[in-house]
Amino acid sequence: MLGVKLEETRVYQEAKQEGREELKLELLPQLLASGLPIEEVAKLLNLTIEQVRLATGQESSRPT
């Protein structure tokens, strides 16, 4: 295939990253249900607290 490995293609890399993001979203409810605080879950999954709140449908605690 023209000397290009599948793993080196942009499409492969993007799909791989998308899979990682989906896994994080699948783990969120389980980690929160286990009693971990949102801050710890965000840190473990390398997400922001806001990303965790948005993914779980929780409102932001920021003042408006």
N, CA, C and O atoms as a Tripos MOL2 file, in Angstrom:
@<TRIPOS>MOLECULE
protein
  256   255    64     0     0
PROTEIN
NO_CHARGES

@<TRIPOS>ATOM
      1 N           0.8440   -1.1960    0.0000 N.3       1 MET1
      2 CA          0.0000    0.0000    0.0000 C.3       1 MET1
      3 C           0.8760    1.2420    0.0000 C.2       1 MET1
      4 O           0.8460    2.0160    0.9570 O.2       1 MET1
      5 N           1.6180    1.4370   -1.0030 N.am      2 LEU2
      6 CA          2.4590    2.6200   -1.1830 C.3       2 LEU2
      7 C           3.4530    2.8380   -0.0440 C.2       2 LEU2
      8 O           3.9260    3.9590    0.1430 O.2       2 LEU2
      9 N           3.7740    1.8170    0.7040 N.am      3 GLY3
     10 CA          4.7540    1.9410    1.7700 C.3       3 GLY3
     11 C           4.2750    2.6930    2.9990 C.2       3 GLY3
     12 O           5.1000    3.0750    3.8290 O.2       3 GLY3
     13 N           2.9740    2.9210    3.1500 N.am      4 VAL4
     14 CA          2.4440    3.6310    4.3000 C.3       4 VAL4
     15 C           1.7340    2.6250    5.2030 C.2       4 VAL4
     16 O           0.8750    1.8670    4.7520 O.2       4 VAL4
     17 N           2.0990    2.6290    6.4660 N.am      5 LYS5
     18 CA          1.4490    1.7410    7.4290 C.3       5 LYS5
     19 C           0.1250    2.3540    7.8640 C.2       5 LYS5
     20 O           0.0110    3.5710    8.0080 O.2       5 LYS5
     21 N          -0.8580    1.5110    8.0680 N.am      6 LEU6
     22 CA         -2.1820    1.9680    8.4980 C.3       6 LEU6
     23 C          -2.0940    2.8130    9.7620 C.2       6 LEU6
     24 O          -2.7650    3.8390    9.8770 O.2       6 LEU6
     25 N          -1.2650    2.3790   10.7100 N.am      7 GLU7
     26 CA         -1.1420    3.0860   11.9850 C.3       7 GLU7
     27 C          -0.5940    4.5030   11.8410 C.2       7 GLU7
     28 O          -0.7290    5.3210   12.7520 O.2       7 GLU7
     29 N           0.0200    4.7910   10.7010 N.am      8 GLU8
     30 CA          0.6070    6.1100   10.4810 C.3       8 GLU8
     31 C          -0.3520    7.0820    9.8060 C.2       8 GLU8
     32 O          -0.0310    8.2610    9.6620 O.2       8 GLU8
     33 N          -1.5130    6.6110    9.3940 N.am      9 THR9
     34 CA         -2.4320    7.4790    8.6710 C.3       9 THR9
     35 C          -3.2090    8.3810    9.6280 C.2       9 THR9
     36 O          -3.4390    8.0350   10.7870 O.2       9 THR9
     37 N          -3.5950    9.5170    9.1260 N.am     10 ARG10
     38 CA         -4.3720   10.4780    9.9160 C.3      10 ARG10
     39 C          -5.7150    9.8800   10.3140 C.2      10 ARG10
     40 O          -6.1640   10.0590   11.4460 O.2      10 ARG10
     41 N          -6.3460    9.1830    9.4050 N.am     11 VAL11
     42 CA         -7.6470    8.5820    9.6810 C.3      11 VAL11
     43 C          -7.5450    7.5960   10.8370 C.2      11 VAL11
     44 O          -8.3970    7.5850   11.7260 O.2      11 VAL11
     45 N          -6.5160    6.7780   10.8260 N.am     12 TYR12
     46 CA         -6.3100    5.8060   11.9010 C.3      12 TYR12
     47 C          -6.1030    6.5300   13.2320 C.2      12 TYR12
     48 O          -6.7110    6.1650   14.2380 O.2      12 TYR12
     49 N          -5.2620    7.5360   13.2400 N.am     13 GLN13
     50 CA         -4.9730    8.2810   14.4680 C.3      13 GLN13
     51 C          -6.2290    8.9520   15.0170 C.2      13 GLN13
     52 O          -6.4590    8.9420   16.2260 O.2      13 GLN13
     53 N          -7.0460    9.5360   14.1330 N.am     14 GLU14
     54 CA         -8.2780   10.1870   14.5760 C.3      14 GLU14
     55 C          -9.2630    9.1680   15.1370 C.2      14 GLU14
     56 O          -9.9230    9.4320   16.1420 O.2      14 GLU14
     57 N          -9.3660    8.0160   14.4990 N.am     15 ALA15
     58 CA        -10.2620    6.9670   14.9840 C.3      15 ALA15
     59 C          -9.8000    6.4530   16.3460 C.2      15 ALA15
     60 O         -10.6140    6.1920   17.2320 O.2      15 ALA15
     61 N          -8.5060    6.3120   16.4970 N.am     16 LYS16
     62 CA         -7.9400    5.8500   17.7600 C.3      16 LYS16
     63 C          -8.2450    6.8450   18.8770 C.2      16 LYS16
     64 O          -8.6240    6.4450   19.9780 O.2      16 LYS16
     65 N          -8.0830    8.1300   18.6000 N.am     17 GLN17
     66 CA         -8.3710    9.1650   19.5920 C.3      17 GLN17
     67 C          -9.8560    9.1900   19.9250 C.2      17 GLN17
     68 O         -10.2300    9.3530   21.0870 O.2      17 GLN17
     69 N         -10.6960    9.0310   18.9240 N.am     18 GLU18
     70 CA        -12.1380    9.0150   19.1560 C.3      18 GLU18
     71 C         -12.5130    7.8430   20.0630 C.2      18 GLU18
     72 O         -13.3690    7.9790   20.9360 O.2      18 GLU18
     73 N         -11.8830    6.7120   19.8580 N.am     19 GLY19
     74 CA        -12.1220    5.5460   20.7030 C.3      19 GLY19
     75 C         -11.7300    5.8060   22.1460 C.2      19 GLY19
     76 O         -12.4120    5.3640   23.0710 O.2      19 GLY19
     77 N         -10.6380    6.5200   22.3360 N.am     20 ARG20
     78 CA        -10.2030    6.8730   23.6940 C.3      20 ARG20
     79 C         -11.2290    7.7820   24.3710 C.2      20 ARG20
     80 O         -11.5610    7.5950   25.5420 O.2      20 ARG20
     81 N         -11.7220    8.7560   23.6290 N.am     21 GLU21
     82 CA        -12.7050    9.6770   24.1870 C.3      21 GLU21
     83 C         -13.9970    8.9430   24.5560 C.2      21 GLU21
     84 O         -14.5960    9.2210   25.5950 O.2      21 GLU21
     85 N         -14.4210    8.0140   23.7110 N.am     22 GLU22
     86 CA        -15.6270    7.2390   23.9990 C.3      22 GLU22
     87 C         -15.4400    6.3950   25.2560 C.2      22 GLU22
     88 O         -16.3630    6.2690   26.0610 O.2      22 GLU22
     89 N         -14.2760    5.8290   25.4260 N.am     23 LEU23
     90 CA        -13.9930    5.0290   26.6140 C.3      23 LEU23
     91 C         -14.0720    5.8930   27.8640 C.2      23 LEU23
     92 O         -14.6270    5.4710   28.8790 O.2      23 LEU23
     93 N         -13.5250    7.0870   27.7960 N.am     24 LYS24
     94 CA        -13.5970    8.0070   28.9360 C.3      24 LYS24
     95 C         -15.0430    8.2790   29.3050 C.2      24 LYS24
     96 O         -15.3990    8.2620   30.4830 O.2      24 LYS24
     97 N         -15.8830    8.5300   28.3020 N.am     25 LEU25
     98 CA        -17.2860    8.8220   28.5570 C.3      25 LEU25
     99 C         -18.0130    7.6180   29.1430 C.2      25 LEU25
    100 O         -18.9370    7.7770   29.9400 O.2      25 LEU25
    101 N         -17.6040    6.4240   28.7560 N.am     26 GLU26
    102 CA        -18.2020    5.2120   29.3130 C.3      26 GLU26
    103 C         -17.7790    5.0080   30.7730 C.2      26 GLU26
    104 O         -18.5540    4.4920   31.5790 O.2      26 GLU26
    105 N         -16.5710    5.4070   31.1040 N.am     27 LEU27
    106 CA        -16.0630    5.2230   32.4650 C.3      27 LEU27
    107 C         -16.6090    6.2500   33.4570 C.2      27 LEU27
    108 O         -16.6900    5.9740   34.6540 O.2      27 LEU27
    109 N         -16.9790    7.4200   32.9680 N.am     28 LEU28
    110 CA        -17.4270    8.5000   33.8460 C.3      28 LEU28
    111 C         -18.4940    8.0710   34.8450 C.2      28 LEU28
    112 O         -18.2850    8.2260   36.0480 O.2      28 LEU28
    113 N         -19.6260    7.5400   34.3990 N.am     29 PRO29
    114 CA        -20.6780    7.1880   35.3650 C.3      29 PRO29
    115 C         -20.2220    6.1580   36.3980 C.2      29 PRO29
    116 O         -20.6090    6.2310   37.5640 O.2      29 PRO29
    117 N         -19.4090    5.2100   35.9710 N.am     30 GLN30
    118 CA        -18.9360    4.1780   36.8950 C.3      30 GLN30
    119 C         -18.0260    4.7670   37.9670 C.2      30 GLN30
    120 O         -18.1260    4.4120   39.1410 O.2      30 GLN30
    121 N         -17.1500    5.6580   37.5580 N.am     31 LEU31
    122 CA        -16.2410    6.2780   38.5200 C.3      31 LEU31
    123 C         -16.9960    7.1650   39.5050 C.2      31 LEU31
    124 O         -16.7060    7.1620   40.7010 O.2      31 LEU31
    125 N         -17.9550    7.9140   39.0010 N.am     32 LEU32
    126 CA        -18.7420    8.7780   39.8810 C.3      32 LEU32
    127 C         -19.6170    7.9430   40.8200 C.2      32 LEU32
    128 O         -19.7780    8.2850   41.9920 O.2      32 LEU32
    129 N         -20.1810    6.8500   40.3020 N.am     33 ALA33
    130 CA        -21.0140    5.9750   41.1250 C.3      33 ALA33
    131 C         -20.2050    5.3000   42.2310 C.2      33 ALA33
    132 O         -20.7520    4.9310   43.2700 O.2      33 ALA33
    133 N         -18.9140    5.1420   42.0050 N.am     34 SER34
    134 CA        -18.0660    4.5160   43.0190 C.3      34 SER34
    135 C         -17.7530    5.4780   44.1630 C.2      34 SER34
    136 O         -17.1330    5.0970   45.1560 O.2      34 SER34
    137 N         -18.1860    6.7160   44.0130 N.am     35 GLY35
    138 CA        -18.0060    7.6830   45.0890 C.3      35 GLY35
    139 C         -16.8730    8.6600   44.8840 C.2      35 GLY35
    140 O         -16.6230    9.5040   45.7450 O.2      35 GLY35
    141 N         -16.1840    8.5650   43.7700 N.am     36 LEU36
    142 CA        -15.0970    9.5120   43.5200 C.3      36 LEU36
    143 C         -15.6770   10.9060   43.2390 C.2      36 LEU36
    144 O         -16.6830   11.0270   42.5380 O.2      36 LEU36
    145 N         -15.0590   11.9380   43.7720 N.am     37 PRO37
    146 CA        -15.5170   13.2940   43.4710 C.3      37 PRO37
    147 C         -15.2290   13.6610   42.0100 C.2      37 PRO37
    148 O         -14.3160   13.1150   41.3910 O.2      37 PRO37
    149 N         -16.0080   14.5750   41.4830 N.am     38 ILE38
    150 CA        -15.8670   15.0110   40.0970 C.3      38 ILE38
    151 C         -14.4340   15.4590   39.8150 C.2      38 ILE38
    152 O         -13.8920   15.1740   38.7470 O.2      38 ILE38
    153 N         -13.8290   16.1490   40.7540 N.am     39 GLU39
    154 CA        -12.4740   16.6490   40.5590 C.3      39 GLU39
    155 C         -11.4840   15.5040   40.3390 C.2      39 GLU39
    156 O         -10.5930   15.5970   39.4940 O.2      39 GLU39
    157 N         -11.6490   14.4260   41.1060 N.am     40 GLU40
    158 CA        -10.7480   13.2760   40.9850 C.3      40 GLU40
    159 C         -10.9760   12.5350   39.6760 C.2      40 GLU40
    160 O         -10.0210   12.1000   39.0320 O.2      40 GLU40
    161 N         -12.2360   12.3900   39.2810 N.am     41 VAL41
    162 CA        -12.5670   11.7360   38.0180 C.3      41 VAL41
    163 C         -11.9550   12.5130   36.8590 C.2      41 VAL41
    164 O         -11.3620   11.9310   35.9510 O.2      41 VAL41
    165 N         -12.1050   13.8230   36.9000 N.am     42 ALA42
    166 CA        -11.5360   14.6720   35.8460 C.3      42 ALA42
    167 C         -10.0220   14.4860   35.7710 C.2      42 ALA42
    168 O          -9.4600   14.3700   34.6820 O.2      42 ALA42
    169 N          -9.3770   14.4600   36.9090 N.am     43 LYS43
    170 CA         -7.9260   14.3010   36.9450 C.3      43 LYS43
    171 C          -7.5140   12.9330   36.3970 C.2      43 LYS43
    172 O          -6.5740   12.8430   35.6070 O.2      43 LYS43
    173 N          -8.2060   11.8700   36.8080 N.am     44 LEU44
    174 CA         -7.8700   10.5180   36.3550 C.3      44 LEU44
    175 C          -8.0190   10.3510   34.8500 C.2      44 LEU44
    176 O          -7.2270    9.6580   34.2120 O.2      44 LEU44
    177 N          -9.0450   10.9940   34.2870 N.am     45 LEU45
    178 CA         -9.3320   10.8320   32.8660 C.3      45 LEU45
    179 C          -8.7410   11.9500   32.0130 C.2      45 LEU45
    180 O          -8.9770   12.0080   30.8060 O.2      45 LEU45
    181 N          -7.9760   12.8340   32.6400 N.am     46 ASN46
    182 CA         -7.3570   13.9510   31.9290 C.3      46 ASN46
    183 C          -8.4070   14.8070   31.2200 C.2      46 ASN46
    184 O          -8.2640   15.1570   30.0490 O.2      46 ASN46
    185 N          -9.4590   15.1320   31.9620 N.am     47 LEU47
    186 CA        -10.5290   15.9930   31.4770 C.3      47 LEU47
    187 C         -10.6360   17.1900   32.4030 C.2      47 LEU47
    188 O         -10.0900   17.1890   33.5060 O.2      47 LEU47
    189 N         -11.3450   18.2110   31.9450 N.am     48 THR48
    190 CA        -11.6340   19.3290   32.8410 C.3      48 THR48
    191 C         -12.8750   18.9780   33.6440 C.2      48 THR48
    192 O         -13.6600   18.1130   33.2540 O.2      48 THR48
    193 N         -13.0420   19.6540   34.7610 N.am     49 ILE49
    194 CA        -14.2390   19.4470   35.5830 C.3      49 ILE49
    195 C         -15.4760   19.7910   34.7710 C.2      49 ILE49
    196 O         -16.4990   19.1150   34.8830 O.2      49 ILE49
    197 N         -15.3960   20.8170   33.9700 N.am     50 GLU50
    198 CA        -16.5230   21.2210   33.1270 C.3      50 GLU50
    199 C         -16.8740   20.1210   32.1250 C.2      50 GLU50
    200 O         -18.0530   19.8650   31.8820 O.2      50 GLU50
    201 N         -15.8680   19.4680   31.5430 N.am     51 GLN51
    202 CA        -16.1320   18.3740   30.6040 C.3      51 GLN51
    203 C         -16.8550   17.2240   31.3020 C.2      51 GLN51
    204 O         -17.7590   16.6190   30.7250 O.2      51 GLN51
    205 N         -16.4620   16.9200   32.5330 N.am     52 VAL52
    206 CA        -17.1250   15.8540   33.2910 C.3      52 VAL52
    207 C         -18.5710   16.2390   33.5640 C.2      52 VAL52
    208 O         -19.4790   15.4240   33.3990 O.2      52 VAL52
    209 N         -18.7810   17.4640   33.9770 N.am     53 ARG53
    210 CA        -20.1520   17.9090   34.2680 C.3      53 ARG53
    211 C         -21.0220   17.8730   33.0140 C.2      53 ARG53
    212 O         -22.1660   17.4210   33.0630 O.2      53 ARG53
    213 N         -20.4900   18.3410   31.9090 N.am     54 LEU54
    214 CA        -21.2560   18.3330   30.6650 C.3      54 LEU54
    215 C         -21.5870   16.9100   30.2260 C.2      54 LEU54
    216 O         -22.7010   16.6350   29.7810 O.2      54 LEU54
    217 N         -20.6280   16.0190   30.3510 N.am     55 ALA55
    218 CA        -20.8240   14.6340   29.9210 C.3      55 ALA55
    219 C         -21.8320   13.8990   30.7890 C.2      55 ALA55
    220 O         -22.4860   12.9620   30.3310 O.2      55 ALA55
    221 N         -21.9590   14.3190   32.0350 N.am     56 THR56
    222 CA        -22.8920   13.6520   32.9440 C.3      56 THR56
    223 C         -24.2000   14.4170   33.0840 C.2      56 THR56
    224 O         -25.0880   14.0020   33.8290 O.2      56 THR56
    225 N         -24.3200   15.5210   32.3770 N.am     57 GLY57
    226 CA        -25.5570   16.2910   32.4180 C.3      57 GLY57
    227 C         -25.7120   17.1510   33.6490 C.2      57 GLY57
    228 O         -26.8010   17.6550   33.9240 O.2      57 GLY57
    229 N         -24.6380   17.3250   34.3900 N.am     58 GLN58
    230 CA        -24.6890   18.1670   35.5890 C.3      58 GLN58
    231 C         -24.4440   19.6120   35.1800 C.2      58 GLN58
    232 O         -23.6670   19.9020   34.2700 O.2      58 GLN58
    233 N         -25.1210   20.4980   35.8740 N.am     59 GLU59
    234 CA        -24.9370   21.9150   35.5790 C.3      59 GLU59
    235 C         -23.6280   22.3950   36.1640 C.2      59 GLU59
    236 O         -23.1230   21.8460   37.1440 O.2      59 GLU59
    237 N         -23.1000   23.4070   35.5590 N.am     60 SER60
    238 CA        -21.8700   24.0160   36.0310 C.3      60 SER60
    239 C         -22.1250   24.7210   37.3560 C.2      60 SER60
    240 O         -23.2100   25.2510   37.5970 O.2      60 SER60
    241 N         -21.1040   24.7180   38.2100 N.am     61 SER61
    242 CA        -21.2400   25.4100   39.4920 C.3      61 SER61
    243 C         -20.7190   26.8280   39.4150 C.2      61 SER61
    244 O         -20.6070   27.5150   40.4300 O.2      61 SER61
    245 N         -20.3930   27.2730   38.1860 N.am     62 ARG62
    246 CA        -19.9080   28.6370   38.0120 C.3      62 ARG62
    247 C         -21.0330   29.6280   38.2350 C.2      62 ARG62
    248 O         -22.1650   29.3810   37.8190 O.2      62 ARG62
    249 N         -20.7420   30.7430   38.8810 N.am     63 PRO63
    250 CA        -21.7860   31.7670   39.0290 C.3      63 PRO63
    251 C         -22.1070   32.4020   37.6910 C.2      63 PRO63
    252 O         -21.2410   32.5500   36.8290 O.2      63 PRO63
    253 N         -23.3650   32.7730   37.5340 N.am     64 THR64
    254 CA        -23.7790   33.4060   36.2780 C.3      64 THR64
    255 C         -23.9250   34.8840   36.4120 C.2      64 THR64
    256 O         -24.2680   35.5610   35.4430 O.2      64 THR64
@<TRIPOS>BOND
     1     1     2 1
     2     2     3 1
     3     3     4 2
     4     3     5 am
     5     5     6 1
     6     6     7 1
     7     7     8 2
     8     7     9 am
     9     9    10 1
    10    10    11 1
    11    11    12 2
    12    11    13 am
    13    13    14 1
    14    14    15 1
    15    15    16 2
    16    15    17 am
    17    17    18 1
    18    18    19 1
    19    19    20 2
    20    19    21 am
    21    21    22 1
    22    22    23 1
    23    23    24 2
    24    23    25 am
    25    25    26 1
    26    26    27 1
    27    27    28 2
    28    27    29 am
    29    29    30 1
    30    30    31 1
    31    31    32 2
    32    31    33 am
    33    33    34 1
    34    34    35 1
    35    35    36 2
    36    35    37 am
    37    37    38 1
    38    38    39 1
    39    39    40 2
    40    39    41 am
    41    41    42 1
    42    42    43 1
    43    43    44 2
    44    43    45 am
    45    45    46 1
    46    46    47 1
    47    47    48 2
    48    47    49 am
    49    49    50 1
    50    50    51 1
    51    51    52 2
    52    51    53 am
    53    53    54 1
    54    54    55 1
    55    55    56 2
    56    55    57 am
    57    57    58 1
    58    58    59 1
    59    59    60 2
    60    59    61 am
    61    61    62 1
    62    62    63 1
    63    63    64 2
    64    63    65 am
    65    65    66 1
    66    66    67 1
    67    67    68 2
    68    67    69 am
    69    69    70 1
    70    70    71 1
    71    71    72 2
    72    71    73 am
    73    73    74 1
    74    74    75 1
    75    75    76 2
    76    75    77 am
    77    77    78 1
    78    78    79 1
    79    79    80 2
    80    79    81 am
    81    81    82 1
    82    82    83 1
    83    83    84 2
    84    83    85 am
    85    85    86 1
    86    86    87 1
    87    87    88 2
    88    87    89 am
    89    89    90 1
    90    90    91 1
    91    91    92 2
    92    91    93 am
    93    93    94 1
    94    94    95 1
    95    95    96 2
    96    95    97 am
    97    97    98 1
    98    98    99 1
    99    99   100 2
   100    99   101 am
   101   101   102 1
   102   102   103 1
   103   103   104 2
   104   103   105 am
   105   105   106 1
   106   106   107 1
   107   107   108 2
   108   107   109 am
   109   109   110 1
   110   110   111 1
   111   111   112 2
   112   111   113 am
   113   113   114 1
   114   114   115 1
   115   115   116 2
   116   115   117 am
   117   117   118 1
   118   118   119 1
   119   119   120 2
   120   119   121 am
   121   121   122 1
   122   122   123 1
   123   123   124 2
   124   123   125 am
   125   125   126 1
   126   126   127 1
   127   127   128 2
   128   127   129 am
   129   129   130 1
   130   130   131 1
   131   131   132 2
   132   131   133 am
   133   133   134 1
   134   134   135 1
   135   135   136 2
   136   135   137 am
   137   137   138 1
   138   138   139 1
   139   139   140 2
   140   139   141 am
   141   141   142 1
   142   142   143 1
   143   143   144 2
   144   143   145 am
   145   145   146 1
   146   146   147 1
   147   147   148 2
   148   147   149 am
   149   149   150 1
   150   150   151 1
   151   151   152 2
   152   151   153 am
   153   153   154 1
   154   154   155 1
   155   155   156 2
   156   155   157 am
   157   157   158 1
   158   158   159 1
   159   159   160 2
   160   159   161 am
   161   161   162 1
   162   162   163 1
   163   163   164 2
   164   163   165 am
   165   165   166 1
   166   166   167 1
   167   167   168 2
   168   167   169 am
   169   169   170 1
   170   170   171 1
   171   171   172 2
   172   171   173 am
   173   173   174 1
   174   174   175 1
   175   175   176 2
   176   175   177 am
   177   177   178 1
   178   178   179 1
   179   179   180 2
   180   179   181 am
   181   181   182 1
   182   182   183 1
   183   183   184 2
   184   183   185 am
   185   185   186 1
   186   186   187 1
   187   187   188 2
   188   187   189 am
   189   189   190 1
   190   190   191 1
   191   191   192 2
   192   191   193 am
   193   193   194 1
   194   194   195 1
   195   195   196 2
   196   195   197 am
   197   197   198 1
   198   198   199 1
   199   199   200 2
   200   199   201 am
   201   201   202 1
   202   202   203 1
   203   203   204 2
   204   203   205 am
   205   205   206 1
   206   206   207 1
   207   207   208 2
   208   207   209 am
   209   209   210 1
   210   210   211 1
   211   211   212 2
   212   211   213 am
   213   213   214 1
   214   214   215 1
   215   215   216 2
   216   215   217 am
   217   217   218 1
   218   218   219 1
   219   219   220 2
   220   219   221 am
   221   221   222 1
   222   222   223 1
   223   223   224 2
   224   223   225 am
   225   225   226 1
   226   226   227 1
   227   227   228 2
   228   227   229 am
   229   229   230 1
   230   230   231 1
   231   231   232 2
   232   231   233 am
   233   233   234 1
   234   234   235 1
   235   235   236 2
   236   235   237 am
   237   237   238 1
   238   238   239 1
   239   239   240 2
   240   239   241 am
   241   241   242 1
   242   242   243 1
   243   243   244 2
   244   243   245 am
   245   245   246 1
   246   246   247 1
   247   247   248 2
   248   247   249 am
   249   249   250 1
   250   250   251 1
   251   251   252 2
   252   251   253 am
   253   253   254 1
   254   254   255 1
   255   255   256 2
@<TRIPOS>SUBSTRUCTURE
     1 MET1         2 RESIDUE 1 A MET
     2 LEU2         6 RESIDUE 1 A LEU
     3 GLY3        10 RESIDUE 1 A GLY
     4 VAL4        14 RESIDUE 1 A VAL
     5 LYS5        18 RESIDUE 1 A LYS
     6 LEU6        22 RESIDUE 1 A LEU
     7 GLU7        26 RESIDUE 1 A GLU
     8 GLU8        30 RESIDUE 1 A GLU
     9 THR9        34 RESIDUE 1 A THR
    10 ARG10       38 RESIDUE 1 A ARG
    11 VAL11       42 RESIDUE 1 A VAL
    12 TYR12       46 RESIDUE 1 A TYR
    13 GLN13       50 RESIDUE 1 A GLN
    14 GLU14       54 RESIDUE 1 A GLU
    15 ALA15       58 RESIDUE 1 A ALA
    16 LYS16       62 RESIDUE 1 A LYS
    17 GLN17       66 RESIDUE 1 A GLN
    18 GLU18       70 RESIDUE 1 A GLU
    19 GLY19       74 RESIDUE 1 A GLY
    20 ARG20       78 RESIDUE 1 A ARG
    21 GLU21       82 RESIDUE 1 A GLU
    22 GLU22       86 RESIDUE 1 A GLU
    23 LEU23       90 RESIDUE 1 A LEU
    24 LYS24       94 RESIDUE 1 A LYS
    25 LEU25       98 RESIDUE 1 A LEU
    26 GLU26      102 RESIDUE 1 A GLU
    27 LEU27      106 RESIDUE 1 A LEU
    28 LEU28      110 RESIDUE 1 A LEU
    29 PRO29      114 RESIDUE 1 A PRO
    30 GLN30      118 RESIDUE 1 A GLN
    31 LEU31      122 RESIDUE 1 A LEU
    32 LEU32      126 RESIDUE 1 A LEU
    33 ALA33      130 RESIDUE 1 A ALA
    34 SER34      134 RESIDUE 1 A SER
    35 GLY35      138 RESIDUE 1 A GLY
    36 LEU36      142 RESIDUE 1 A LEU
    37 PRO37      146 RESIDUE 1 A PRO
    38 ILE38      150 RESIDUE 1 A ILE
    39 GLU39      154 RESIDUE 1 A GLU
    40 GLU40      158 RESIDUE 1 A GLU
    41 VAL41      162 RESIDUE 1 A VAL
    42 ALA42      166 RESIDUE 1 A ALA
    43 LYS43      170 RESIDUE 1 A LYS
    44 LEU44      174 RESIDUE 1 A LEU
    45 LEU45      178 RESIDUE 1 A LEU
    46 ASN46      182 RESIDUE 1 A ASN
    47 LEU47      186 RESIDUE 1 A LEU
    48 THR48      190 RESIDUE 1 A THR
    49 ILE49      194 RESIDUE 1 A ILE
    50 GLU50      198 RESIDUE 1 A GLU
    51 GLN51      202 RESIDUE 1 A GLN
    52 VAL52      206 RESIDUE 1 A VAL
    53 ARG53      210 RESIDUE 1 A ARG
    54 LEU54      214 RESIDUE 1 A LEU
    55 ALA55      218 RESIDUE 1 A ALA
    56 THR56      222 RESIDUE 1 A THR
    57 GLY57      226 RESIDUE 1 A GLY
    58 GLN58      230 RESIDUE 1 A GLN
    59 GLU59      234 RESIDUE 1 A GLU
    60 SER60      238 RESIDUE 1 A SER
    61 SER61      242 RESIDUE 1 A SER
    62 ARG62      246 RESIDUE 1 A ARG
    63 PRO63      250 RESIDUE 1 A PRO
    64 THR64      254 RESIDUE 1 A THR
